[in-house]
Amino acid sequence: MSDNTSSSEPRLRLRIFFGDDVMLGPGKADLLEHIRETGSIAAAGREMAMSYKRAWSLVEGMNRGYREPLVDSSRGGTKGGGASLTAAGEAVLAHYRKIEAITVREAADEIAALRAMLPDMSDGK
Amino acid sequence: MSDNTSSSEPRLRLRIFFGDDVMLGPGKADLLEHIRETGSIAAAGREMAMSYKRAWSLVEGMNRGYREPLVDSSRGGTKGGGASLTAAGEAVLAHYRKIEAITVREAADEIAALRAMLPDMSDGK
């Protein structure tokens, strides 16, 4: 759903900056989503073709950026290190997805008007 | 208004992708706005700390990407080369700004909820 590359449907990428330090965008949101799905930061990074180091760095940044950590993880260890979203992580992801959905829904007319200004993209009216 | 770096108010950056080729985002929107204000692609680029070449390349890309050109320009020439937005350029810019405004307005509650999850940013409750 968040990675729809198939069609000529407009796709939205939305970044929100809070002050100078905290940014939430599609990459971090997708990473949270993949961590929830895979239960692993490394596996989530792999699914996004992102290095282990980069995935960890993003998670650490997110964990520092909010009042509470977004990802609960046990790096390495006997179980090989699992990860899951905290309640705060679930909330941040849900808010972000809702902002995306609100934009797509509420700005549908404007987005359609822009699209109508493009050259034919096959399936038009 | 579009370049508000002063406060801890959340700022939004929104990119819209149409198919694989056309993208509209804050940089192009700001460039269009500066061209309208300055009447010059070079001056618009300068105000954005963007090279002349880059500004021209973005304009050429936008002019090719839509049914009609967004910027009307006379490169060089005796008058030194002026530029202005076409009706299509004005429309694209207006649609983009409206999508931004709709998101900020309609997703205000979600954005506030995210902001409340951040550490104290001075003026919040």
gemmi code that builds the backbone of each chain (N, CA, C; Angstrom):
import gemmi

chains = {
    "A": [
        ("MET", (0.831, -1.209, 0.000), (0.000, 0.000, 0.000), (0.860, 1.251, 0.000)),
        ("SER", (1.936, 1.194, 0.789), (2.783, 2.376, 0.851), (3.839, 2.336, -0.247)),
        ("ASP", (3.888, 1.264, -0.987), (4.947, 1.126, -1.972), (4.357, 0.793, -3.342)),
        ("ASN", (3.380, 1.583, -3.712), (2.657, 1.327, -4.934), (3.382, 1.918, -6.127)),
        ("THR", (4.128, 1.079, -6.833), (4.894, 1.598, -7.952), (4.271, 1.223, -9.288)),
        ("SER", (3.125, 0.574, -9.249), (2.622, -0.033, -10.465), (1.962, 0.957, -11.429)),
        ("SER", (1.239, 1.892, -10.913), (0.343, 2.641, -11.779), (0.795, 4.072, -12.001)),
        ("SER", (-0.005, 4.778, -12.744), (0.260, 6.191, -12.915), (-0.515, 7.011, -11.889)),
        ("GLU", (-1.074, 6.340, -10.918), (-1.709, 7.064, -9.824), (-0.678, 7.957, -9.140)),
        ("PRO", (-1.070, 9.163, -8.822), (-0.143, 10.029, -8.092), (0.257, 9.396, -6.769)),
        ("ARG", (1.501, 9.541, -6.421), (1.967, 9.094, -5.119), (2.483, 10.296, -4.347)),
        ("LEU", (2.293, 10.239, -3.068), (2.620, 11.367, -2.215), (3.782, 10.997, -1.302)),
        ("ARG", (4.705, 11.906, -1.129), (5.732, 11.735, -0.095), (5.739, 12.976, 0.778)),
        ("LEU", (5.576, 12.736, 2.042), (5.305, 13.822, 2.965), (6.337, 13.801, 4.086)),
        ("ARG", (6.983, 14.921, 4.298), (7.944, 15.030, 5.406), (7.461, 16.099, 6.356)),
        ("ILE", (7.533, 15.791, 7.639), (7.160, 16.762, 8.656), (8.386, 17.051, 9.496)),
        ("PHE", (8.727, 18.315, 9.618), (9.868, 18.744, 10.419), (9.358, 19.412, 11.683)),
        ("PHE", (9.881, 18.941, 12.797), (9.582, 19.574, 14.072), (10.865, 20.234, 14.552)),
        ("GLY", (10.858, 21.554, 14.610), (12.095, 22.252, 14.957), (13.177, 21.887, 13.956)),
        ("ASP", (14.408, 21.845, 14.414), (15.510, 21.549, 13.512), (15.892, 20.082, 13.531)),
        ("ASP", (15.423, 19.374, 14.539), (16.008, 18.068, 14.799), (15.185, 16.874, 14.349)),
        ("VAL", (13.891, 16.963, 14.520), (13.094, 15.770, 14.292), (12.361, 15.864, 12.966)),
        ("MET", (12.551, 14.865, 12.166), (11.862, 14.795, 10.894), (11.209, 13.430, 10.782)),
        ("LEU", (9.995, 13.457, 10.319), (9.323, 12.197, 10.051), (8.917, 12.178, 8.582)),
        ("GLY", (9.322, 11.125, 7.896), (9.015, 11.040, 6.477), (8.743, 9.608, 6.073)),
        ("PRO", (8.611, 9.399, 4.774), (8.221, 8.074, 4.303), (9.237, 6.980, 4.613)),
        ("GLY", (10.517, 7.303, 4.628), (11.530, 6.290, 4.903), (11.435, 5.767, 6.334)),
        ("LYS", (11.325, 6.684, 7.279), (11.212, 6.265, 8.669), (9.895, 5.541, 8.924)),
        ("ALA", (8.842, 6.032, 8.331), (7.547, 5.361, 8.512), (7.614, 3.933, 7.959)),
        ("ASP", (8.185, 3.788, 6.766), (8.300, 2.437, 6.192), (9.182, 1.545, 7.060)),
        ("LEU", (10.247, 2.126, 7.612), (11.132, 1.332, 8.470), (10.376, 0.839, 9.704)),
        ("LEU", (9.616, 1.712, 10.330), (8.812, 1.284, 11.479), (7.867, 0.153, 11.075)),
        ("GLU", (7.240, 0.321, 9.934), (6.289, -0.685, 9.466), (6.980, -2.035, 9.237)),
        ("HIS", (8.150, -1.990, 8.633), (8.875, -3.240, 8.378), (9.383, -3.870, 9.671)),
        ("ILE", (9.752, -3.054, 10.631), (10.173, -3.612, 11.924), (8.992, -4.327, 12.574)),
        ("ARG", (7.838, -3.722, 12.496), (6.656, -4.382, 13.058), (6.391, -5.713, 12.366)),
        ("GLU", (6.552, -5.708, 11.037), (6.256, -6.931, 10.271), (7.283, -8.028, 10.489)),
        ("THR", (8.566, -7.633, 10.536), (9.621, -8.648, 10.573), (10.087, -8.956, 11.985)),
        ("GLY", (9.835, -8.055, 12.937), (10.343, -8.254, 14.294), (11.849, -8.117, 14.392)),
        ("SER", (12.430, -7.412, 13.427), (13.892, -7.304, 13.395), (14.308, -6.043, 12.643)),
        ("ILE", (15.228, -5.295, 13.248), (15.713, -4.086, 12.574), (16.533, -4.459, 11.346)),
        ("ALA", (17.343, -5.506, 11.482), (18.181, -5.934, 10.352), (17.323, -6.387, 9.175)),
        ("ALA", (16.304, -7.205, 9.491), (15.438, -7.711, 8.418), (14.653, -6.563, 7.789)),
        ("ALA", (14.199, -5.631, 8.616), (13.468, -4.476, 8.093), (14.356, -3.683, 7.141)),
        ("GLY", (15.608, -3.473, 7.551), (16.538, -2.762, 6.684), (16.748, -3.493, 5.369)),
        ("ARG", (16.917, -4.811, 5.458), (17.128, -5.596, 4.230), (15.967, -5.438, 3.266)),
        ("GLU", (14.762, -5.464, 3.791), (13.589, -5.337, 2.915), (13.553, -3.980, 2.215)),
        ("MET", (14.237, -3.021, 2.814), (14.269, -1.695, 2.214), (15.595, -1.425, 1.516)),
        ("ALA", (16.400, -2.472, 1.323), (17.713, -2.320, 0.693), (18.536, -1.268, 1.422)),
        ("MET", (18.454, -1.316, 2.742), (19.140, -0.343, 3.587), (20.169, -1.101, 4.419)),
        ("SER", (21.336, -0.515, 4.600), (22.352, -1.215, 5.378), (21.896, -1.364, 6.825)),
        ("TYR", (22.429, -2.366, 7.467), (22.163, -2.620, 8.881), (22.498, -1.373, 9.691)),
        ("LYS", (23.640, -0.801, 9.363), (24.104, 0.368, 10.101), (23.132, 1.544, 9.942)),
        ("ARG", (22.679, 1.727, 8.729), (21.762, 2.842, 8.474), (20.430, 2.617, 9.189)),
        ("ALA", (19.931, 1.396, 9.136), (18.664, 1.103, 9.801), (18.785, 1.360, 11.303)),
        ("TRP", (19.888, 0.871, 11.894), (20.111, 1.113, 13.324), (20.216, 2.591, 13.639)),
        ("SER", (20.918, 3.295, 12.793), (21.109, 4.726, 13.024), (19.769, 5.471, 12.979)),
        ("LEU", (18.911, 5.095, 12.051), (17.592, 5.733, 11.972), (16.767, 5.415, 13.215)),
        ("VAL", (16.832, 4.152, 13.638), (16.073, 3.755, 14.831), (16.584, 4.508, 16.057)),
        ("GLU", (17.898, 4.583, 16.195), (18.452, 5.298, 17.347), (18.047, 6.767, 17.328)),
        ("GLY", (18.070, 7.352, 16.148), (17.633, 8.749, 16.034), (16.179, 8.916, 16.430)),
        ("MET", (15.334, 8.001, 15.982), (13.909, 8.092, 16.339), (13.730, 7.877, 17.837)),
        ("ASN", (14.463, 6.937, 18.388), (14.324, 6.671, 19.829), (14.759, 7.857, 20.684)),
        ("ARG", (15.737, 8.587, 20.181), (16.182, 9.768, 20.926), (15.257, 10.960, 20.697)),
        ("GLY", (14.601, 10.998, 19.528), (13.876, 12.199, 19.126), (12.550, 12.414, 19.840)),
        ("TYR", (11.990, 11.353, 20.376), (10.669, 11.455, 21.015), (10.789, 11.263, 22.523)),
        ("ARG", (9.730, 11.605, 23.228), (9.722, 11.437, 24.689), (10.010, 9.994, 25.078)),
        ("GLU", (9.435, 9.085, 24.325), (9.644, 7.664, 24.605), (10.199, 6.985, 23.361)),
        ("PRO", (10.964, 5.922, 23.537), (11.486, 5.207, 22.372), (10.343, 4.681, 21.499)),
        ("LEU", (10.603, 4.617, 20.209), (9.587, 4.097, 19.281), (9.799, 2.609, 19.022)),
        ("VAL", (11.035, 2.166, 19.186), (11.378, 0.769, 18.895), (12.046, 0.162, 20.121)),
        ("ASP", (11.565, -0.992, 20.482), (12.145, -1.748, 21.591), (12.991, -2.862, 20.982)),
        ("SER", (14.241, -2.891, 21.326), (15.108, -3.877, 20.666), (16.131, -4.445, 21.626)),
        ("SER", (16.512, -5.651, 21.341), (17.622, -6.273, 22.063), (18.671, -6.612, 21.024)),
        ("ARG", (19.704, -5.771, 21.009), (20.719, -5.917, 19.963), (21.512, -7.189, 20.220)),
        ("GLY", (21.648, -7.992, 19.216), (22.410, -9.228, 19.365), (21.795, -10.109, 20.426)),
        ("GLY", (22.607, -10.633, 21.333), (22.091, -11.468, 22.412), (21.831, -12.882, 21.938)),
        ("THR", (21.407, -13.707, 22.866), (21.258, -15.122, 22.548), (20.145, -15.373, 21.535)),
        ("LYS", (19.126, -14.539, 21.581), (18.023, -14.748, 20.635), (18.312, -14.141, 19.267)),
        ("GLY", (19.464, -13.489, 19.136), (19.810, -12.898, 17.849), (19.224, -11.521, 17.673)),
        ("GLY", (18.558, -11.029, 18.693), (18.116, -9.643, 18.638), (16.796, -9.430, 17.948)),
        ("GLY", (15.727, -9.324, 18.744), (14.436, -9.011, 18.169), (14.119, -7.538, 18.333)),
        ("ALA", (13.127, -7.086, 17.624), (12.718, -5.682, 17.750), (11.218, -5.589, 17.531)),
        ("SER", (10.627, -4.670, 18.212), (9.190, -4.445, 18.031), (8.890, -2.972, 18.282)),
        ("LEU", (7.735, -2.551, 17.825), (7.336, -1.168, 18.064), (6.774, -1.036, 19.472)),
        ("THR", (7.130, 0.025, 20.133), (6.493, 0.353, 21.404), (5.124, 0.976, 21.105)),
        ("ALA", (4.378, 1.227, 22.168), (3.100, 1.923, 21.975), (3.332, 3.276, 21.300)),
        ("ALA", (4.409, 3.945, 21.702), (4.724, 5.238, 21.075), (5.045, 5.058, 19.592)),
        ("GLY", (5.771, 3.995, 19.270), (6.098, 3.716, 17.875), (4.859, 3.449, 17.040)),
        ("GLU", (3.955, 2.667, 17.603), (2.683, 2.406, 16.900), (1.917, 3.712, 16.690)),
        ("ALA", (1.930, 4.561, 17.705), (1.182, 5.818, 17.609), (1.775, 6.739, 16.543)),
        ("VAL", (3.109, 6.862, 16.539), (3.757, 7.727, 15.546), (3.454, 7.233, 14.134)),
        ("LEU", (3.574, 5.934, 13.932), (3.289, 5.368, 12.615), (1.831, 5.612, 12.217)),
        ("ALA", (0.930, 5.393, 13.149), (-0.496, 5.579, 12.838), (-0.799, 7.039, 12.500)),
        ("HIS", (-0.222, 7.965, 13.259), (-0.456, 9.386, 12.971), (0.067, 9.742, 11.581)),
        ("TYR", (1.266, 9.258, 11.280), (1.859, 9.584, 9.979), (0.994, 9.051, 8.831)),
        ("ARG", (0.577, 7.796, 8.935), (-0.250, 7.211, 7.871), (-1.579, 7.950, 7.741)),
        ("LYS", (-2.078, 8.415, 8.865), (-3.347, 9.127, 8.807), (-3.171, 10.493, 8.121)),
        ("ILE", (-2.055, 11.150, 8.379), (-1.798, 12.430, 7.710), (-1.706, 12.216, 6.198)),
        ("GLU", (-1.016, 11.153, 5.801), (-0.962, 10.822, 4.365), (-2.368, 10.621, 3.804)),
        ("ALA", (-3.149, 9.821, 4.521), (-4.488, 9.483, 4.019), (-5.373, 10.720, 3.949)),
        ("ILE", (-5.257, 11.577, 4.957), (-6.053, 12.811, 4.968), (-5.698, 13.679, 3.763)),
        ("THR", (-4.399, 13.779, 3.481), (-3.975, 14.610, 2.354), (-4.535, 14.069, 1.043)),
        ("VAL", (-4.375, 12.765, 0.846), (-4.852, 12.153, -0.396), (-6.359, 12.358, -0.552)),
        ("ARG", (-7.065, 12.240, 0.557), (-8.532, 12.355, 0.492), (-8.979, 13.809, 0.340)),
        ("GLU", (-8.461, 14.666, 1.196), (-8.967, 16.042, 1.234), (-8.444, 16.899, 0.086)),
        ("ALA", (-7.277, 16.529, -0.443), (-6.711, 17.304, -1.545), (-6.922, 16.600, -2.881)),
        ("ALA", (-7.856, 15.668, -2.905), (-8.052, 14.865, -4.122), (-8.361, 15.734, -5.349)),
        ("ASP", (-9.171, 16.742, -5.164), (-9.536, 17.593, -6.305), (-8.327, 18.355, -6.846)),
        ("GLU", (-7.507, 18.844, -5.918), (-6.322, 19.604, -6.341), (-5.322, 18.691, -7.044)),
        ("ILE", (-5.154, 17.491, -6.492), (-4.220, 16.543, -7.098), (-4.719, 16.134, -8.486)),
        ("ALA", (-6.020, 15.940, -8.599), (-6.591, 15.589, -9.903), (-6.412, 16.730, -10.902)),
        ("ALA", (-6.528, 17.949, -10.417), (-6.358, 19.109, -11.307), (-4.921, 19.186, -11.820)),
        ("LEU", (-3.961, 18.896, -10.957), (-2.562, 18.859, -11.393), (-2.355, 17.758, -12.432)),
        ("ARG", (-2.911, 16.614, -12.121), (-2.730, 15.464, -13.007), (-3.304, 15.748, -14.402)),
        ("ALA", (-4.390, 16.490, -14.432), (-5.030, 16.816, -15.713), (-4.158, 17.739, -16.553)),
        ("MET", (-3.150, 18.344, -15.934), (-2.257, 19.236, -16.672), (-1.071, 18.500, -17.272)),
        ("LEU", (-0.987, 17.199, -16.997), (0.102, 16.400, -17.559), (-0.290, 15.880, -18.929)),
        ("PRO", (0.680, 15.539, -19.725), (0.372, 14.879, -20.997), (-0.370, 13.574, -20.722)),
        ("ASP", (-1.026, 13.068, -21.749), (-1.775, 11.816, -21.597), (-0.954, 10.767, -20.872)),
        ("MET", (-1.583, 10.179, -19.860), (-0.927, 9.087, -19.155), (-1.808, 7.857, -19.291)),
        ("SER", (-2.024, 7.483, -20.510), (-2.771, 6.288, -20.903), (-4.223, 6.278, -20.442)),
        ("ASP", (-4.454, 6.020, -19.167), (-5.803, 5.657, -18.745), (-6.724, 6.842, -18.478)),
        ("GLY", (-6.415, 7.986, -19.009), (-7.241, 9.161, -18.746), (-8.601, 9.043, -19.398)),
        ("LYS", (-9.426, 10.037, -19.139), (-10.784, 10.003, -19.692), (-10.766, 10.376, -21.154)),
    ],
    "B": [
        ("MET", (6.565, 32.918, 3.967), (5.526, 31.967, 4.395), (5.960, 30.537, 4.114)),
        ("SER", (6.561, 30.334, 2.963), (6.946, 28.964, 2.638), (8.329, 28.652, 3.196)),
        ("ASP", (8.978, 29.633, 3.769), (10.341, 29.411, 4.206), (10.491, 29.793, 5.668)),
        ("ASN", (9.568, 29.306, 6.451), (9.501, 29.678, 7.846), (10.457, 28.830, 8.671)),
        ("THR", (11.611, 29.388, 8.964), (12.595, 28.614, 9.714), (12.687, 29.076, 11.157)),
        ("SER", (11.864, 30.003, 11.549), (12.076, 30.670, 12.827), (11.613, 29.841, 14.025)),
        ("SER", (10.520, 29.171, 13.918), (9.868, 28.661, 15.112), (9.948, 27.154, 15.212)),
        ("SER", (9.357, 26.659, 16.267), (9.260, 25.218, 16.417), (7.946, 24.709, 15.836)),
        ("GLU", (7.250, 25.564, 15.124), (6.054, 25.086, 14.438), (6.434, 23.983, 13.460)),
        ("PRO", (5.632, 22.956, 13.373), (5.926, 21.920, 12.387), (5.923, 22.493, 10.970)),
        ("ARG", (6.843, 22.048, 10.174), (6.858, 22.428, 8.763), (6.670, 21.179, 7.916)),
        ("LEU", (6.001, 21.365, 6.821), (5.648, 20.239, 5.965), (6.390, 20.339, 4.650)),
        ("ARG", (6.896, 19.227, 4.177), (7.429, 19.194, 2.814), (6.745, 18.048, 2.084)),
        ("LEU", (6.162, 18.403, 0.968), (5.265, 17.474, 0.310), (5.714, 17.284, -1.131)),
        ("ARG", (5.902, 16.046, -1.512), (6.260, 15.748, -2.903), (5.166, 14.902, -3.528)),
        ("ILE", (4.807, 15.254, -4.746), (3.810, 14.474, -5.462), (4.464, 13.913, -6.711)),
        ("PHE", (4.376, 12.606, -6.878), (4.945, 11.936, -8.044), (3.808, 11.509, -8.958)),
        ("PHE", (3.945, 11.876, -10.211), (2.993, 11.412, -11.215), (3.740, 10.453, -12.126)),
        ("GLY", (3.361, 9.197, -12.101), (4.116, 8.215, -12.881), (5.567, 8.227, -12.443)),
        ("ASP", (6.474, 7.935, -13.356), (7.885, 7.891, -12.991), (8.599, 9.206, -13.262)),
        ("ASP", (7.965, 10.067, -14.019), (8.716, 11.181, -14.589), (8.494, 12.522, -13.912)),
        ("VAL", (7.283, 12.798, -13.531), (6.988, 14.150, -13.071), (6.862, 14.174, -11.559)),
        ("MET", (7.621, 15.046, -10.965), (7.560, 15.228, -9.523), (7.388, 16.703, -9.245)),
        ("LEU", (6.512, 16.985, -8.326), (6.365, 18.367, -7.884), (6.599, 18.392, -6.384)),
        ("GLY", (7.508, 19.264, -5.966), (7.827, 19.344, -4.549), (8.138, 20.773, -4.150)),
        ("PRO", (8.593, 20.932, -2.925), (8.791, 22.284, -2.403), (9.844, 23.096, -3.164)),
        ("GLY", (10.877, 22.438, -3.671), (11.922, 23.163, -4.398), (11.401, 23.766, -5.688)),
        ("LYS", (10.684, 22.970, -6.455), (10.139, 23.483, -7.714), (9.080, 24.549, -7.462)),
        ("ALA", (8.258, 24.318, -6.452), (7.229, 25.313, -6.136), (7.882, 26.641, -5.738)),
        ("ASP", (8.909, 26.561, -4.894), (9.593, 27.799, -4.491), (10.256, 28.472, -5.689)),
        ("LEU", (10.814, 27.659, -6.585), (11.455, 28.242, -7.772), (10.428, 28.988, -8.622)),
        ("LEU", (9.284, 28.373, -8.841), (8.228, 29.067, -9.592), (7.864, 30.389, -8.903)),
        ("GLU", (7.729, 30.328, -7.599), (7.352, 31.527, -6.855), (8.411, 32.630, -6.999)),
        ("HIS", (9.673, 32.235, -6.911), (10.737, 33.232, -7.042), (10.830, 33.768, -8.465)),
        ("ILE", (10.547, 32.944, -9.443), (10.542, 33.438, -10.826), (9.436, 34.481, -10.990)),
        ("ARG", (8.295, 34.196, -10.414), (7.207, 35.170, -10.496), (7.602, 36.486, -9.826)),
        ("GLU", (8.291, 36.376, -8.691), (8.658, 37.589, -7.945), (9.765, 38.387, -8.614)),
        ("THR", (10.755, 37.659, -9.152), (11.936, 38.361, -9.669), (11.866, 38.604, -11.166)),
        ("GLY", (11.028, 37.862, -11.871), (10.981, 37.996, -13.322), (12.227, 37.455, -14.004)),
        ("SER", (12.935, 36.579, -13.325), (14.194, 36.084, -13.884), (14.525, 34.722, -13.302)),
        ("ILE", (14.885, 33.803, -14.173), (15.260, 32.473, -13.698), (16.573, 32.543, -12.927)),
        ("ALA", (17.507, 33.341, -13.443), (18.805, 33.461, -12.772), (18.646, 34.062, -11.380)),
        ("ALA", (17.858, 35.123, -11.287), (17.659, 35.779, -9.986), (16.921, 34.851, -9.027)),
        ("ALA", (15.935, 34.130, -9.558), (15.204, 33.178, -8.714), (16.158, 32.131, -8.157)),
        ("GLY", (17.019, 31.612, -9.017), (18.007, 30.632, -8.576), (18.913, 31.206, -7.499)),
        ("ARG", (19.375, 32.434, -7.729), (20.259, 33.060, -6.741), (19.598, 33.155, -5.383)),
        ("GLU", (18.338, 33.539, -5.373), (17.643, 33.682, -4.082), (17.530, 32.346, -3.357)),
        ("MET", (17.620, 31.264, -4.134), (17.530, 29.949, -3.522), (18.901, 29.298, -3.387)),
        ("ALA", (19.958, 30.079, -3.594), (21.322, 29.547, -3.532), (21.475, 28.354, -4.466)),
        ("MET", (20.869, 28.512, -5.646), (20.864, 27.431, -6.639), (21.645, 27.938, -7.849)),
        ("SER", (22.424, 27.063, -8.459), (23.193, 27.513, -9.617), (22.252, 27.845, -10.772)),
        ("TYR", (22.739, 28.730, -11.615), (22.004, 29.108, -12.830), (21.646, 27.859, -13.633)),
        ("LYS", (22.619, 26.989, -13.760), (22.418, 25.779, -14.554), (21.313, 24.897, -13.949)),
        ("ARG", (21.356, 24.775, -12.652), (20.354, 23.940, -11.968), (18.959, 24.550, -12.100)),
        ("ALA", (18.881, 25.859, -11.924), (17.582, 26.525, -12.040), (17.010, 26.334, -13.448)),
        ("TRP", (17.866, 26.533, -14.454), (17.412, 26.330, -15.827), (16.992, 24.889, -16.082)),
        ("SER", (17.751, 23.988, -15.548), (17.444, 22.578, -15.764), (16.096, 22.211, -15.139)),
        ("LEU", (15.824, 22.735, -13.959), (14.526, 22.479, -13.327), (13.393, 23.086, -14.152)),
        ("VAL", (13.618, 24.298, -14.631), (12.575, 24.950, -15.442), (12.335, 24.164, -16.727)),
        ("GLU", (13.405, 23.745, -17.373), (13.239, 22.974, -18.613), (12.494, 21.672, -18.348)),
        ("GLY", (12.818, 21.042, -17.237), (12.123, 19.814, -16.874), (10.637, 20.054, -16.646)),
        ("MET", (10.329, 21.130, -15.946), (8.913, 21.447, -15.708), (8.214, 21.800, -17.012)),
        ("ASN", (8.898, 22.531, -17.866), (8.256, 22.912, -19.127), (7.984, 21.702, -20.017)),
        ("ARG", (8.839, 20.712, -19.918), (8.616, 19.491, -20.701), (7.583, 18.580, -20.057)),
        ("GLY", (7.455, 18.650, -18.736), (6.669, 17.661, -18.004), (5.165, 17.840, -18.103)),
        ("TYR", (4.736, 19.052, -18.435), (3.296, 19.337, -18.466), (2.843, 19.580, -19.905)),
        ("ARG", (1.546, 19.571, -20.089), (0.996, 19.822, -21.423), (1.470, 21.149, -21.994)),
        ("GLU", (1.517, 22.133, -21.129), (1.959, 23.463, -21.551), (3.136, 23.892, -20.682)),
        ("PRO", (4.002, 24.724, -21.214), (5.121, 25.199, -20.395), (4.617, 25.961, -19.169)),
        ("LEU", (5.379, 25.893, -18.102), (5.014, 26.609, -16.872), (5.710, 27.967, -16.796)),
        ("VAL", (6.841, 28.071, -17.493), (7.625, 29.311, -17.442), (7.880, 29.783, -18.862)),
        ("ASP", (7.630, 31.054, -19.062), (7.884, 31.686, -20.354), (9.168, 32.490, -20.205)),
        ("SER", (10.137, 32.201, -21.044), (11.426, 32.874, -20.835), (12.087, 33.218, -22.151)),
        ("SER", (12.863, 34.254, -22.110), (13.704, 34.598, -23.254), (15.127, 34.573, -22.748)),
        ("ARG", (15.808, 33.533, -23.140), (17.149, 33.315, -22.588), (18.108, 34.339, -23.188)),
        ("GLY", (18.838, 35.007, -22.334), (19.800, 35.994, -22.814), (19.087, 37.076, -23.626)),
        ("GLY", (19.597, 37.393, -24.791), (18.956, 38.389, -25.636), (19.278, 39.804, -25.184)),
        ("THR", (18.789, 40.759, -25.940), (19.156, 42.156, -25.671), (18.635, 42.644, -24.329)),
        ("LYS", (17.486, 42.118, -23.916), (16.930, 42.568, -22.643), (17.566, 41.845, -21.452)),
        ("GLY", (18.441, 40.895, -21.728), (19.083, 40.169, -20.642), (18.286, 38.976, -20.187)),
        ("GLY", (17.150, 38.734, -20.810), (16.418, 37.508, -20.524), (15.478, 37.616, -19.353)),
        ("GLY", (14.217, 37.837, -19.639), (13.228, 37.846, -18.570), (12.487, 36.534, -18.512)),
        ("ALA", (11.778, 36.317, -17.447), (10.988, 35.089, -17.311), (9.738, 35.394, -16.498)),
        ("SER", (8.695, 34.683, -16.837), (7.448, 34.849, -16.075), (6.697, 33.534, -16.089)),
        ("LEU", (5.772, 33.409, -15.173), (4.946, 32.204, -15.160), (3.853, 32.321, -16.205)),
        ("THR", (3.621, 31.222, -16.898), (2.460, 31.153, -17.785), (1.217, 30.907, -16.927)),
        ("ALA", (0.067, 30.912, -17.570), (-1.167, 30.583, -16.848), (-1.053, 29.182, -16.249)),
        ("ALA", (-0.443, 28.276, -17.014), (-0.265, 26.910, -16.498), (0.659, 26.915, -15.279)),
        ("GLY", (1.705, 27.722, -15.327), (2.630, 27.808, -14.202), (1.951, 28.356, -12.955)),
        ("GLU", (1.140, 29.383, -13.156), (0.386, 29.934, -12.021), (-0.546, 28.871, -11.438)),
        ("ALA", (-1.167, 28.111, -12.320), (-2.126, 27.095, -11.859), (-1.421, 25.992, -11.081)),
        ("VAL", (-0.284, 25.522, -11.595), (0.450, 24.457, -10.908), (0.883, 24.930, -9.521)),
        ("LEU", (1.417, 26.137, -9.465), (1.855, 26.679, -8.173), (0.676, 26.812, -7.211)),
        ("ALA", (-0.434, 27.322, -7.708), (-1.603, 27.501, -6.836), (-2.120, 26.158, -6.327)),
        ("HIS", (-2.174, 25.164, -7.198), (-2.640, 23.838, -6.762), (-1.714, 23.286, -5.682)),
        ("TYR", (-0.416, 23.405, -5.922), (0.537, 22.862, -4.947), (0.385, 23.545, -3.596)),
        ("ARG", (0.313, 24.860, -3.589), (0.168, 25.593, -2.317), (-1.140, 25.222, -1.622)),
        ("LYS", (-2.151, 24.976, -2.418), (-3.429, 24.624, -1.811), (-3.367, 23.232, -1.181)),
        ("ILE", (-2.670, 22.313, -1.825), (-2.520, 20.968, -1.243), (-1.768, 21.063, 0.091)),
        ("GLU", (-0.719, 21.884, 0.116), (-0.003, 22.101, 1.383), (-0.953, 22.637, 2.450)),
        ("ALA", (-1.713, 23.654, 2.077), (-2.592, 24.303, 3.061), (-3.676, 23.350, 3.551)),
        ("ILE", (-4.211, 22.555, 2.627), (-5.243, 21.577, 3.008), (-4.670, 20.582, 4.009)),
        ("THR", (-3.447, 20.106, 3.752), (-2.839, 19.136, 4.668), (-2.657, 19.744, 6.053)),
        ("VAL", (-2.084, 20.927, 6.100), (-1.848, 21.579, 7.394), (-3.166, 21.777, 8.139)),
        ("ARG", (-4.196, 22.139, 7.404), (-5.480, 22.413, 8.060), (-6.188, 21.128, 8.463)),
        ("GLU", (-6.310, 20.209, 7.531), (-7.137, 19.021, 7.779), (-6.436, 17.996, 8.660)),
        ("ALA", (-5.108, 18.017, 8.643), (-4.380, 17.059, 9.472), (-3.835, 17.716, 10.736)),
        ("ALA", (-4.380, 18.860, 11.085), (-3.854, 19.618, 12.235), (-3.864, 18.784, 13.512)),
        ("ASP", (-4.923, 18.042, 13.738), (-5.005, 17.257, 14.972), (-3.935, 16.172, 15.014)),
        ("GLU", (-3.726, 15.519, 13.884), (-2.715, 14.457, 13.831), (-1.318, 15.031, 14.017)),
        ("ILE", (-1.076, 16.164, 13.389), (0.238, 16.799, 13.506), (0.465, 17.245, 14.953)),
        ("ALA", (-0.566, 17.776, 15.576), (-0.444, 18.189, 16.983), (-0.190, 16.981, 17.877)),
        ("ALA", (-0.813, 15.871, 17.553), (-0.606, 14.663, 18.354), (0.836, 14.175, 18.243)),
        ("LEU", (1.395, 14.247, 17.049), (2.806, 13.885, 16.882), (3.693, 14.828, 17.675)),
        ("ARG", (3.404, 16.105, 17.568), (4.227, 17.106, 18.245), (4.201, 16.900, 19.755)),
        ("ALA", (3.064, 16.472, 20.256), (2.938, 16.251, 21.703), (3.796, 15.079, 22.169)),
        ("MET", (4.255, 14.272, 21.232), (5.094, 13.130, 21.603), (6.573, 13.491, 21.635)),
        ("LEU", (6.871, 14.717, 21.270), (8.266, 15.157, 21.303), (8.617, 15.686, 22.685)),
        ("PRO", (9.897, 15.717, 23.000), (10.307, 16.373, 24.243), (9.904, 17.847, 24.203)),
        ("ASP", (9.881, 18.460, 25.371), (9.490, 19.863, 25.463), (10.170, 20.690, 24.389)),
        ("MET", (9.360, 21.459, 23.663), (9.931, 22.376, 22.686), (9.525, 23.774, 23.102)),
        ("SER", (9.917, 24.123, 24.286), (9.692, 25.436, 24.903), (8.212, 25.801, 25.027)),
        ("ASP", (7.607, 26.260, 23.960), (6.331, 26.954, 24.136), (5.114, 26.039, 24.228)),
        ("GLY", (5.318, 24.745, 24.242), (4.155, 23.860, 24.277), (3.633, 23.696, 25.678)),
        ("LYS", (2.460, 23.123, 25.770), (1.996, 22.836, 27.127), (2.462, 21.446, 27.514)),
    ],
}
model = gemmi.Model(1)
for chain_id, residues in chains.items():
    chain = gemmi.Chain(chain_id)
    for i, (resn, *xyz) in enumerate(residues, 1):
        res = gemmi.Residue()
        res.name, res.seqid = resn, gemmi.SeqId(i, " ")
        for name, pos in zip(("N", "CA", "C"), xyz):
            atom = gemmi.Atom()
            atom.name, atom.element = name, gemmi.Element(name[0])
            atom.pos, atom.b_iso = gemmi.Position(*pos), 0.0
            res.add_atom(atom)
        chain.add_residue(res)
    model.add_chain(chain)
structure = gemmi.Structure()
structure.add_model(model)
structure.setup_entities()
